[in-house]
Amino acid sequence: MQLFDVYSLFDVTPVKASMCTVWDDKGQQYLDLYGGHAVISVGHSHPHYVEVLSDQLSKIGFYSNSVQNPLQVTLAQRLGKISGYEDYSLFLDNSGAESNENALKLASFHTGKDRVVAFRKSFHGRTSGAVAVTDNPKIVSPFNAVHKVTFCDLNDAEAVETALMGGDVAAVIIEGIQGCGGINIPAEGFLAQLRALCDKWGACLVLDEVQSGYGRTGKFFAHQWDGVKPDIITMGKGIANGFPCGGILISPKFQAVKGMLGTTFGGNYLAMAGALAVLDIIESESLVDNAFSVGSYLIEELQKKVGHSFKCCPGAKIQEVRGRGLMTGIVMDSPVGPVRNALLHQEHVFTGVAGTQMIRILAPLCLTKEQADAFLATIE
Ligand SMILES: Cc1ncc(COP(=O)(O)O)c(C=O)c1O
């Protein structure tokens, strides 16, 4: 049997990693500025994370959601405290897409409505409803396309209100900062406008913090820069530093009904051990502050390099740099593929991309200033 060939792969085979460093099977060392798609939050194989997960596995690895699991309760309490959402409830699942799926389902149950307003350049995942609210026709099959979705331009409150006036909108879903669409930060005040419009027209505001959340921007969730409170917040990626885990935070206005949401694996002991270890490390190492200070330093220094090139790819110039904390986009003046390849194979730095012209940086939250400087030194 062969693998179903859907991924474009680099010719690199990582075999070992520590914090922001990765080694391949030939012993080559890399600086990881991408964390495997924003998943590595507290650092690769952090000793505390390894210890807590290993210890949990030696005790009990899995049982179902039909028994008491105190680790879930502890996670809910600690997450409530660190995020500032102590009065919200937590539902645990396994991925970002599943979190968005559950959020939209919950909004629809709550309102009795079936349309969702989403934004151009959005990415919310690849499962049925999540991909339907994703603005990329190439990954939406006819089966997904039957969902009722209205796409509006980011920051166009008037278009959102026009959609809401139809009276059938269950939810407005928006990323804290658009990641795959190109590091687009909602304009100041736009999230507050959405909050007011959702209240006016009886729709739920869903904030997708799968990529922008968990401390990456210098607040626990990116939307907290705008002081709004969504009805549902979705999470994934860095929540358990690579052990598959997702979840949603649910406002007290929603009534839980037995059986309305569910999953086999969500909230399992290993995911919970990983998620609790992540919170231990985020707190003890002040990683939210670190993401902000090192991330802001990197953005400021990169902005000084506009008009310059990476030494490994002199043909392409930096055109613009935008982002918040460790969620950064470097817009190049030409296609980004050769730049990313050269950074990986010549400078040995892992980065990501967004669209055709942006290098995307989603480094582990423990990135040091020295590591940021090492990256800056790759620019002429
Ligand atoms: C904003 C956002 N939402 C949802 C998802 C989907 O997460 P997952 O791949 O874990 O299903 C992603 C993944 O990149 C994302 O960036």
The ligand as an SDF file (V2000), in Angstrom:
LIG
                    3D

 16 16  0  0  0  0  0  0  0  0999 V2000
   -7.5230   29.4370   11.8260 C   0  0  0  0  0  0  0  0  0  0  0  0
   -7.5900   27.9400   11.6530 C   0  0  0  0  0  0  0  0  0  0  0  0
   -8.7260   27.2980   11.9600 N   0  0  0  0  0  0  0  0  0  0  0  0
   -8.8370   25.9700   11.8410 C   0  0  0  0  0  0  0  0  0  0  0  0
   -7.7840   25.2070   11.3950 C   0  0  0  0  0  0  0  0  0  0  0  0
   -7.9380   23.7280   11.2440 C   0  0  0  0  0  0  0  0  0  0  0  0
   -7.2220   23.0450   12.2200 O   0  0  0  0  0  0  0  0  0  0  0  0
   -6.9260   21.4900   12.0710 P   0  0  0  0  0  0  0  0  0  0  0  0
   -5.9880   21.3210   10.9370 O   0  0  0  0  0  0  0  0  0  0  0  0
   -6.3610   21.0880   13.3910 O   0  0  0  0  0  0  0  0  0  0  0  0
   -8.2240   20.8240   11.8020 O   0  0  0  0  0  0  0  0  0  0  0  0
   -6.5760   25.8270   11.0580 C   0  0  0  0  0  0  0  0  0  0  0  0
   -5.4410   25.0460   10.5500 C   0  0  0  0  0  0  0  0  0  0  0  0
   -4.5110   25.5370    9.9680 O   0  0  0  0  0  0  0  0  0  0  0  0
   -6.4780   27.2380   11.1970 C   0  0  0  0  0  0  0  0  0  0  0  0
   -5.3520   27.8910   10.8760 O   0  0  0  0  0  0  0  0  0  0  0  0
  1  2  1  0
  2  3  1  0
  2 15  2  0
  3  4  2  0
  4  5  1  0
  5  6  1  0
  5 12  2  0
  6  7  1  0
  7  8  1  0
  8  9  2  0
  8 10  1  0
  8 11  1  0
 12 13  1  0
 12 15  1  0
 13 14  2  0
 15 16  1  0
M  END
$$$$
